[in-house]
Amino acid sequence: MWKYFGAVAPNKPPLAAHADTDAKGFLLWWVVWIGGGVLLNGVSAAFRTLTVEPFHSFPDEPIHSPVTEVRPSVLLTSIQGSRHFAEPGRHKRGSAPFQSSHHSPSDDCHAERFGDFVVRNLLRLMRYRAETTSLEGFVQQIACCYLRHGYWFYVTGHIPANKDASLIDQRLTEKYGIAVSDSTRARRKRLGQAKMQYLRFGRTFVLLATKGQHMFFETELKSIHDIRHTPLKIGGYSISYRRGGRTQDGAKDHSWHAHVEIERRRYLELKAWLLELAMDRSPEYLARAFYQIPFEPYAPVRRQLLNIHRAVNHSRKQAGFSRIPIEVIPLRRRIVRPFDPLPSRLLLNRNASLDS
C-alpha cells in the first residue's frame, strides 16, 4: 500500500529505507495521512455534539412507506451500536454501549430522539408524494411546477370507490418508474428518455410525461393528450400551456406560460347566477358571494371575475341600484402546500354557505 503512494511505511525511516523515494509521493502520503485524521476527528466531534443537543421528541408512530410500515424505534436499533450515536463522549474499549464517564440518563433520550428524527427524515425523502390534500394544491402543482419543466403529455383517470387509492398509487408509480431521484431523472433526460410524474386529488389522478422514449406512450397511446392543445379540466378549472399575449410594454410575448382559468361551462353558469342575484339581493350579500367564489385568482381567472363584476354592476346601474365595489374580488392568489393539510380556518372560510 505504501509503495503505491511512492513512500514507505511510517514505522520505517523514509530516508534510511529508501534513499531514492520520490518527493511527490512522500508529500502525497503525508497529505492523505494528515487529512484523513483531521476528517475522522471532525466527523466524530460533530456526532458527539449532536447527541448532547436537545431535540424535539417524536412519538413512536408508524411510518408509512411504499414498501412497508415500520416504527422509528425499530429502525433505531440497527444504528444504536455506533459509538457516536450511543454516547456523547469517546467509547472506551470493553465498556458497553451507552456508557461513558460523562454518561447521564438524558443522553439516552437525546440519542433516541435524534435517531427518530434521522429515520423520519430519511423515510420522508424516500417516499414519493403523490396525493394532494386540496384542489388548489393539485392545480398549483401542475401549473407552477410541472408544466414549466416540459410535462405536457397527460392521461387522467378515476379510482373506483371499492379500490384502495394508496395501493393504486404504488402500482402506477412502480409500473412507470416514477418514484426516482432527481439525478435519475436527469440521467434519463440525457439518454432521450421521458420523465414522468403522478398526482392525485381524492380519487382523480393524472399521469404526466415529458418528451422522450417511454413505455407510457405505448401503453396509454389512445388516452394521451397534449396539454398545449387539449386543456386539463378538473374541479371547474381548465389548465393549459400556451404562448403569452402581450407584455407590459405592449410587445408580443413569444414565451410559453401556464394558463389556468375557470372552465367555460362553469364560468357561464357562475356569471348567470350572479347576474340573477344582482337584481334582488343586497350589496352585502353580493359582496360575500363574490368573495366566496371557489377559484384561486390566477391571471386568467381574475380577468373572468372582473368581467362578471362589470356585468353585475351594469345590470344594477340600469335598475337604479348601488354598485358593488371592486374590493370584493380576491385579486391575490394563496400559495398553498400541495401535500400538507389545509388549516381548519381556511376550510371553514371556503365551505361557508351564503345563507349562514
C-alpha positions as CSV (number, residue, x, y, z in Angstrom):
1,M,0.0,0.0,0.0
2,W,2.8,2.4,0.9
3,K,4.6,1.6,-2.3
4,Y,1.6,2.6,-4.3
5,F,1.9,6.2,-2.9
6,G,5.6,6.2,-3.6
7,A,6.6,6.1,0.1
8,V,7.4,3.6,2.8
9,A,5.6,2.6,5.9
10,P,5.5,5.0,8.8
11,N,7.4,2.7,11.1
12,K,10.5,2.8,8.8
13,P,12.7,5.8,8.4
14,P,12.0,7.1,4.9
15,L,15.5,8.2,4.0
16,A,17.2,5.3,5.6
17,A,15.0,2.6,3.9
18,H,14.7,4.2,0.5
19,A,17.0,6.9,-0.3
20,D,15.6,7.4,-3.8
21,T,12.0,7.9,-2.6
22,D,10.1,10.3,-4.8
23,A,9.4,13.6,-3.1
24,K,6.0,14.0,-4.7
25,G,4.9,10.5,-3.4
26,F,6.2,11.3,0.0
27,L,4.2,14.6,0.1
28,L,1.1,12.8,-1.2
29,W,1.3,10.2,1.6
30,W,1.6,12.8,4.3
31,V,-1.4,14.8,2.9
32,V,-3.5,11.6,2.9
33,W,-2.4,10.6,6.4
34,I,-3.0,14.0,8.0
35,G,-6.1,14.9,6.0
36,G,-7.8,11.6,6.9
37,G,-7.0,12.0,10.6
38,V,-8.5,15.5,10.6
39,L,-11.6,14.4,8.7
40,L,-12.3,11.5,11.1
41,N,-11.8,13.7,14.1
42,G,-14.2,16.3,12.7
43,V,-16.9,13.8,12.0
44,S,-16.5,12.2,15.4
45,A,-16.7,15.6,17.1
46,A,-19.8,16.6,15.1
47,F,-21.7,13.4,16.1
48,R,-20.7,13.9,19.7
49,T,-22.0,17.4,19.6
50,L,-25.3,16.4,18.0
51,T,-26.1,13.7,20.6
52,V,-25.9,16.2,23.6
53,E,-28.1,18.8,22.0
54,P,-31.8,18.7,22.9
55,F,-34.2,17.6,20.2
56,H,-38.0,17.7,20.0
57,S,-39.4,14.3,20.8
58,F,-41.3,12.4,18.2
59,P,-43.9,9.8,19.2
60,D,-43.3,6.2,18.1
61,E,-46.0,6.3,15.5
62,P,-46.0,4.1,12.4
63,I,-44.2,5.5,9.4
64,H,-45.9,4.5,6.1
65,S,-43.6,3.9,3.2
66,P,-44.2,2.4,-0.3
67,V,-42.5,-0.8,0.9
68,T,-43.7,-1.5,4.5
69,E,-44.9,0.1,7.7
70,V,-42.2,0.5,10.4
71,R,-41.7,2.4,13.6
72,P,-38.7,4.7,14.3
73,S,-37.7,2.8,17.4
74,V,-37.4,-0.5,15.4
75,L,-35.1,1.1,12.8
76,L,-33.1,2.8,15.5
77,T,-31.9,-0.5,17.0
78,S,-29.9,-1.1,13.8
79,I,-27.8,2.0,14.4
80,Q,-27.6,2.2,18.2
81,G,-24.4,0.1,18.1
82,S,-22.5,3.1,16.7
83,R,-20.5,4.8,19.5
84,H,-21.3,8.2,18.0
85,F,-24.9,7.5,18.3
86,A,-24.7,5.8,21.6
87,E,-22.8,8.2,23.9
88,P,-21.7,11.8,24.0
89,G,-18.0,11.0,24.8
90,R,-15.5,8.6,23.5
91,H,-16.3,4.9,23.7
92,K,-13.9,3.1,25.9
93,R,-12.7,-0.4,25.0
94,G,-14.6,-3.0,26.9
95,S,-17.4,-0.8,28.0
96,A,-21.0,-1.4,26.9
97,P,-22.8,0.9,24.6
98,F,-24.5,4.0,26.1
99,Q,-21.9,4.0,28.9
100,S,-19.1,6.5,29.4
101,S,-17.5,8.6,32.1
102,H,-19.8,11.5,31.1
103,H,-22.9,9.4,30.7
104,S,-26.3,10.5,32.1
105,P,-29.9,9.2,31.6
106,S,-30.8,12.2,29.5
107,D,-28.1,11.2,26.9
108,D,-30.1,8.1,26.0
109,C,-33.2,10.1,25.5
110,H,-31.3,12.6,23.3
111,A,-29.8,9.9,21.2
112,E,-33.1,8.1,20.7
113,R,-34.8,11.3,19.8
114,F,-32.1,12.2,17.3
115,G,-32.4,8.7,15.9
116,D,-36.1,9.1,15.4
117,F,-35.5,12.5,13.7
118,V,-33.0,11.0,11.3
119,V,-35.1,8.0,10.4
120,R,-38.2,10.0,9.8
121,N,-36.4,12.4,7.5
122,L,-34.8,9.6,5.6
123,L,-38.1,7.9,5.0
124,R,-39.7,11.2,4.1
125,L,-37.0,11.6,1.4
126,M,-37.6,8.0,0.2
127,R,-41.4,8.4,-0.2
128,Y,-42.8,9.8,-3.4
129,R,-45.6,12.2,-2.5
130,A,-48.5,11.9,-4.9
131,E,-51.7,12.7,-3.0
132,T,-52.6,16.4,-2.7
133,T,-54.8,17.5,0.1
134,S,-56.7,20.2,-1.8
135,L,-57.9,21.1,-5.3
136,E,-55.9,24.3,-5.1
137,G,-52.7,22.4,-4.3
138,F,-53.4,20.0,-7.2
139,V,-53.8,22.8,-9.7
140,Q,-50.8,24.7,-8.3
141,Q,-48.5,21.7,-8.5
142,I,-49.3,21.1,-12.2
143,A,-49.4,24.8,-13.3
144,C,-46.5,26.1,-11.4
145,C,-44.1,23.1,-11.1
146,Y,-44.7,20.5,-13.8
147,L,-45.7,22.4,-16.9
148,R,-42.7,24.7,-17.0
149,H,-40.4,21.6,-16.9
150,G,-42.0,20.1,-20.0
151,Y,-44.6,17.7,-18.6
152,W,-47.1,18.4,-21.4
153,F,-48.5,14.9,-22.1
154,Y,-51.1,13.6,-19.7
155,V,-53.6,10.9,-19.0
156,T,-56.4,11.3,-16.4
157,G,-58.2,8.6,-14.6
158,H,-60.6,7.9,-11.7
159,I,-60.2,5.3,-9.0
160,P,-63.4,3.4,-8.2
161,A,-64.8,3.6,-4.7
162,N,-64.2,-0.1,-4.0
163,K,-60.4,0.2,-4.7
164,D,-57.7,1.2,-2.3
165,A,-56.3,4.6,-3.6
166,S,-52.9,4.3,-1.9
167,L,-52.4,0.8,-3.5
168,I,-53.2,2.2,-6.9
169,D,-50.7,5.0,-6.3
170,Q,-48.0,2.4,-5.5
171,R,-48.8,0.2,-8.5
172,L,-48.7,3.1,-11.0
173,T,-45.5,4.6,-9.7
174,E,-43.8,1.2,-9.8
175,K,-45.2,0.4,-13.2
176,Y,-43.8,3.5,-14.9
177,G,-40.8,4.0,-12.7
178,I,-41.9,7.4,-11.3
179,A,-40.5,7.3,-7.8
180,V,-36.9,8.0,-8.6
181,S,-34.4,10.7,-7.6
182,D,-33.6,13.9,-9.4
183,S,-30.3,12.6,-10.6
184,T,-32.0,9.6,-12.2
185,R,-34.4,11.9,-14.0
186,A,-31.5,14.0,-15.2
187,R,-29.7,10.9,-16.5
188,R,-32.9,9.7,-18.3
189,K,-33.3,13.0,-19.9
190,R,-29.7,12.9,-21.3
191,L,-30.4,9.4,-22.7
192,G,-33.5,10.7,-24.5
193,Q,-36.0,9.0,-22.2
194,A,-39.1,10.7,-20.9
195,K,-39.6,11.7,-17.3
196,M,-42.9,11.1,-15.5
197,Q,-44.9,12.5,-12.6
198,Y,-48.0,11.1,-10.9
199,L,-50.5,13.3,-9.0
200,R,-53.8,12.5,-7.3
201,F,-56.6,14.5,-5.6
202,G,-59.3,12.5,-4.0
203,R,-60.0,9.7,-6.5
204,T,-58.9,11.6,-9.6
205,F,-55.4,11.1,-10.8
206,V,-53.2,12.4,-13.6
207,L,-50.1,10.9,-15.2
208,L,-47.8,13.5,-16.8
209,A,-44.8,12.8,-19.1
210,T,-42.2,14.8,-21.0
211,K,-40.9,14.2,-24.5
212,G,-38.8,11.1,-25.0
213,Q,-39.0,7.3,-25.1
214,H,-41.1,5.5,-22.5
215,M,-43.5,2.6,-22.3
216,F,-46.1,5.1,-21.1
217,F,-46.6,6.3,-24.7
218,E,-47.2,2.7,-25.9
219,T,-49.4,1.6,-23.0
220,E,-51.6,4.8,-23.0
221,L,-51.5,5.5,-26.7
222,K,-55.2,6.0,-27.1
223,S,-55.7,8.2,-24.0
224,I,-52.7,10.6,-24.1
225,H,-53.4,14.3,-24.6
226,D,-51.2,17.2,-25.2
227,I,-51.9,20.0,-22.7
228,R,-50.8,22.6,-25.2
229,H,-53.8,21.6,-27.4
230,T,-56.3,19.9,-25.0
231,P,-56.7,21.6,-21.6
232,L,-56.8,19.5,-18.5
233,K,-60.1,20.0,-16.8
234,I,-60.7,19.3,-13.1
235,G,-62.9,20.8,-10.4
236,G,-64.1,23.6,-12.6
237,Y,-60.5,24.6,-13.6
238,S,-59.1,24.5,-17.1
239,I,-55.3,24.1,-17.2
240,S,-53.4,24.6,-20.4
241,Y,-49.9,25.6,-21.7
242,R,-49.8,28.4,-24.3
243,R,-47.9,31.4,-25.6
244,G,-48.4,34.7,-23.8
245,G,-50.4,37.5,-25.2
246,R,-48.8,41.0,-24.7
247,T,-46.1,42.2,-22.3
248,Q,-46.5,45.3,-20.2
249,D,-44.9,47.5,-22.8
250,G,-47.4,46.2,-25.5
251,A,-44.9,43.9,-27.3
252,K,-46.0,40.4,-28.3
253,D,-45.0,37.7,-25.8
254,H,-43.5,34.7,-27.6
255,S,-42.7,32.7,-24.4
256,W,-44.9,29.9,-23.1
257,H,-46.9,30.2,-19.9
258,A,-49.2,28.0,-17.8
259,H,-52.8,29.2,-18.3
260,V,-55.3,28.5,-15.5
261,E,-58.9,29.7,-16.0
262,I,-62.4,28.8,-15.0
263,E,-63.7,26.1,-17.3
264,R,-66.0,27.7,-20.0
265,R,-69.3,26.0,-19.0
266,R,-68.6,26.6,-15.3
267,Y,-67.8,30.2,-16.0
268,L,-71.1,30.8,-17.9
269,E,-73.1,29.2,-15.1
270,L,-71.4,31.4,-12.4
271,K,-72.0,34.5,-14.5
272,A,-75.7,33.7,-15.0
273,W,-76.1,33.0,-11.3
274,L,-74.5,36.3,-10.2
275,L,-76.5,38.3,-12.7
276,E,-79.7,36.8,-11.4
277,L,-78.7,37.7,-7.8
278,A,-77.8,41.3,-8.9
279,M,-81.4,42.3,-9.3
280,D,-82.9,41.1,-6.0
281,R,-80.1,40.8,-3.4
282,S,-78.4,43.4,-1.1
283,P,-74.9,44.7,-1.8
284,E,-73.6,42.8,1.3
285,Y,-75.0,39.5,0.0
286,L,-73.4,40.0,-3.4
287,A,-70.1,41.1,-1.9
288,R,-70.0,37.9,0.1
289,A,-71.0,35.9,-3.0
290,F,-68.0,37.3,-4.9
291,Y,-65.6,36.7,-2.1
292,Q,-66.6,33.0,-1.7
293,I,-66.2,32.1,-5.3
294,P,-64.2,28.8,-5.0
295,F,-61.4,29.6,-7.6
296,E,-57.9,30.8,-7.0
297,P,-57.3,34.2,-8.8
298,Y,-54.8,33.2,-11.4
299,A,-54.4,35.9,-14.0
300,P,-57.0,34.4,-16.5
301,V,-59.3,33.8,-13.5
302,R,-59.0,37.4,-12.4
303,R,-60.0,38.6,-15.9
304,Q,-63.1,36.4,-15.8
305,L,-64.1,37.6,-12.4
306,L,-63.6,41.2,-13.5
307,N,-65.9,40.6,-16.5
308,I,-68.6,39.2,-14.2
309,H,-68.2,42.1,-11.8
310,R,-68.5,44.6,-14.7
311,A,-71.7,42.8,-16.0
312,V,-73.2,42.8,-12.5
313,N,-72.6,46.5,-11.9
314,H,-74.0,47.3,-15.4
315,S,-77.2,45.5,-14.5
316,R,-77.5,47.2,-11.1
317,K,-76.9,50.6,-12.6
318,Q,-79.7,50.1,-15.2
319,A,-82.1,49.1,-12.3
320,G,-81.0,52.1,-10.2
321,F,-79.2,50.1,-7.5
322,S,-75.8,50.8,-5.9
323,R,-72.7,49.3,-7.4
324,I,-70.6,46.6,-5.9
325,P,-67.0,47.7,-5.0
326,I,-64.1,46.2,-6.8
327,E,-62.5,45.2,-3.4
328,V,-64.9,42.2,-3.1
329,I,-62.9,40.3,-5.7
330,P,-59.9,38.5,-4.3
331,L,-57.0,39.5,-6.6
332,R,-54.1,37.8,-4.9
333,R,-53.6,34.0,-5.1
334,R,-52.9,32.0,-2.0
335,I,-49.7,29.9,-2.1
336,V,-50.6,26.5,-0.6
337,R,-48.6,23.4,0.4
338,P,-50.0,20.8,-2.0
339,F,-49.2,17.8,0.2
340,D,-50.0,19.3,3.6
341,P,-53.4,19.5,5.3
342,L,-55.2,22.9,4.9
343,P,-55.7,24.9,8.1
344,S,-59.1,24.5,9.5
345,R,-59.9,28.2,9.3
346,L,-59.3,28.2,5.5
347,L,-61.6,25.2,5.1
348,L,-64.3,26.9,7.1
349,N,-64.0,30.1,5.0
350,R,-64.1,28.2,1.8
351,N,-67.0,26.0,2.7
352,A,-69.2,28.6,4.5
353,S,-72.6,28.8,2.8
354,L,-74.1,32.1,1.6
355,D,-77.2,31.6,3.8
356,S,-75.4,31.4,7.1
